Amino acid sequence: MTRKILTIFTVLIVVAGISFLTYHFCCYSLLGKRFTHHPPTFKELGLTKEQSEKIDSLSKSISEQLAGLRKTLAAERIKLANLLAEEKTNQKEINRSIEKISSLLKEQQEKTVSHTLKIKEILTPEQKKKFISSLTKYFCEGCRGEIGSEECICGKCEK
């Protein structure tokens, strides 16, 4: 009985932690500081009108795809919460729900990376360098916020 309670508590904490980090990753670090570096903006890259139009079209498409994924992910998290709330827990169902959530997160990441690669194809070599550099700094700062450390892990952050 104690083992079941501990398992349920652990899964609940993990799901809550993942949800918290996912929600706050883009805006705040765990230390409560606002990120000083923002995700890459295309204004900084000096895009041509044609590049802007292509990227706008791609961005609209990915936004729609990710919105659907986020809804499915939210529904699966609610399902997991309901499974955890049941009097008699079903570990197999809980594990299936966790696998489904993991699969949806993987799909979300794959779509985001695919979108980024499509954007890279539109950019000039100089724009690509700026874009990837800015993206790397953004990710590094996000990771530093998540682990609660000021140590730069990308080697490109301002000191």
Contacts in CASP RR format, 6 or more apart in sequence:
PFRMAT RR
TARGET T0000
AUTHOR 0000-0000-0000
METHOD contacts of the structure
MODEL  1
MTRKILTIFTVLIVVAGISFLTYHFCCYSLLGKRFTHHPPTFKELGLTKE
QSEKIDSLSKSISEQLAGLRKTLAAERIKLANLLAEEKTNQKEINRSIEK
ISSLLKEQQEKTVSHTLKIKEILTPEQKKKFISSLTKYFCEGCRGEIGSE
ECICGKCEK
4 89 0 8 1.000
7 89 0 8 1.000
7 91 0 8 1.000
8 84 0 8 1.000
8 89 0 8 1.000
11 80 0 8 1.000
11 84 0 8 1.000
11 94 0 8 1.000
11 98 0 8 1.000
12 81 0 8 1.000
12 84 0 8 1.000
15 77 0 8 1.000
15 80 0 8 1.000
15 81 0 8 1.000
15 101 0 8 1.000
19 77 0 8 1.000
21 146 0 8 1.000
24 30 0 8 1.000
25 142 0 8 1.000
25 146 0 8 1.000
26 35 0 8 1.000
26 39 0 8 1.000
27 34 0 8 1.000
27 35 0 8 1.000
28 34 0 8 1.000
28 35 0 8 1.000
29 35 0 8 1.000
29 141 0 8 1.000
29 142 0 8 1.000
29 144 0 8 1.000
29 145 0 8 1.000
29 146 0 8 1.000
29 148 0 8 1.000
30 145 0 8 1.000
30 146 0 8 1.000
30 148 0 8 1.000
31 145 0 8 1.000
31 148 0 8 1.000
33 145 0 8 1.000
35 138 0 8 1.000
35 141 0 8 1.000
35 142 0 8 1.000
35 145 0 8 1.000
36 141 0 8 1.000
37 134 0 8 1.000
37 137 0 8 1.000
37 138 0 8 1.000
37 141 0 8 1.000
37 157 0 8 1.000
38 138 0 8 1.000
39 134 0 8 1.000
39 135 0 8 1.000
39 138 0 8 1.000
40 130 0 8 1.000
40 131 0 8 1.000
40 134 0 8 1.000
40 135 0 8 1.000
40 138 0 8 1.000
42 52 0 8 1.000
42 55 0 8 1.000
44 130 0 8 1.000
44 134 0 8 1.000
45 123 0 8 1.000
45 127 0 8 1.000
45 130 0 8 1.000
45 131 0 8 1.000
46 127 0 8 1.000
47 55 0 8 1.000
47 127 0 8 1.000
51 122 0 8 1.000
51 123 0 8 1.000
54 122 0 8 1.000
55 119 0 8 1.000
55 122 0 8 1.000
58 115 0 8 1.000
58 118 0 8 1.000
58 119 0 8 1.000
58 122 0 8 1.000
59 115 0 8 1.000
62 111 0 8 1.000
62 112 0 8 1.000
62 115 0 8 1.000
65 111 0 8 1.000
66 108 0 8 1.000
66 111 0 8 1.000
66 112 0 8 1.000
69 104 0 8 1.000
69 107 0 8 1.000
69 108 0 8 1.000
69 111 0 8 1.000
70 108 0 8 1.000
72 104 0 8 1.000
73 101 0 8 1.000
73 104 0 8 1.000
73 105 0 8 1.000
73 108 0 8 1.000
76 97 0 8 1.000
76 100 0 8 1.000
76 101 0 8 1.000
76 104 0 8 1.000
77 101 0 8 1.000
79 97 0 8 1.000
80 94 0 8 1.000
80 97 0 8 1.000
80 98 0 8 1.000
80 101 0 8 1.000
83 89 0 8 1.000
83 90 0 8 1.000
83 93 0 8 1.000
83 94 0 8 1.000
83 97 0 8 1.000
84 94 0 8 1.000
116 135 0 8 1.000
119 131 0 8 1.000
120 128 0 8 1.000
120 131 0 8 1.000
120 132 0 8 1.000
123 131 0 8 1.000
133 156 0 8 1.000
136 154 0 8 1.000
136 156 0 8 1.000
137 154 0 8 1.000
137 156 0 8 1.000
137 157 0 8 1.000
139 154 0 8 1.000
140 152 0 8 1.000
140 153 0 8 1.000
140 154 0 8 1.000
140 155 0 8 1.000
140 156 0 8 1.000
140 157 0 8 1.000
141 157 0 8 1.000
143 153 0 8 1.000
144 150 0 8 1.000
144 151 0 8 1.000
144 152 0 8 1.000
144 153 0 8 1.000
152 159 0 8 1.000
END
